[in-house]
């Protein structure tokens, strides 16, 4: 329920969309977060971290504890990549 504390991140639309991006554009599962946000925004323009009590997509990834995160250098600076945690 939007605006309510999240009890089960795995079943949220926002997490399912992040995982969908892994399948669509992932490289060994890793996805640049900014590419995922752009792609999700095109398909689901109303989907926002604020609906889940988070101020950013990075906060969703952190709060859900379902993803690994790496910061990789690029010619334009640091880029955040993510993928689902391996069991």
N, C-alpha and C positions, 0 to 999 in steps of 0.2 A: 504494500500500500504506500503510495508516494507520501513522503514527509514523515513516515513512521520509521523507527529503528528497524534495521534489517536483521532478521533472525537466520535466514538461510540464503546467503549470497548466491549459492550455486543455481538457484531457481529464478533469479532475477533476470529481467529482460536485458539489462545493461551488461551483465556478465555473459549471458548467452551471445550477445552481439560481439563482445570482445573475442570470445572463443570462435565465433563464425569467421572473424577476420583472420584468425590463425589459419583456418582451412583455406580461405580464399587467397590471401596474399602473403602468408607466412613463408619464411625461409628456414627450414628445419624447425618450424613452429614459431620462430621469432618474428615479431612484427614491430615496425616503428610505430610508436603510439600515435604520433601526429597523422600518419597515413590511415590508421584505423579510425581515428576520430573523424577525419574527413569522409571516409567511406561510410561510416555509420550515419553521419549527419545527412548524407545524400539519401540513404534508405529510410532513416528514422529521424526526421528533422526535429521532432518534439522530445527525443530522448536526451536527458540531461543528468549529469551527476547530482544536481540539486534535488531531483526527484527522490534521491536515495540518501539525502542528508549529507552529501559530500560537496566540497567546493570545486573539485577538479577531477578529471579522469584518473590522474595519478593517485588521488586519494581513494577512489573506488578500487583501484588495483591493490593499494596498500590495505585498506580496510577489509577487503574480501579475503585476503591471505590465500588466494587461489593461484596467484601468478608469481613467476620469477621476473625480476627487473634487472636490466643492464643499462648503463650509460655508455654509449659508444661515441668516439670522436668522429666528426665529419668535417669537411672543409668549412662549413658554416658554424661549427660549434658542437656541443654535445647533443646527442639524440637519445631519447629514452626508447628502449626496446623492451617488449614483454613476451612471455609465453606462459602457458599453463604449467603449474608445478608438476614435475614428474613424481610418480608414486614411489 
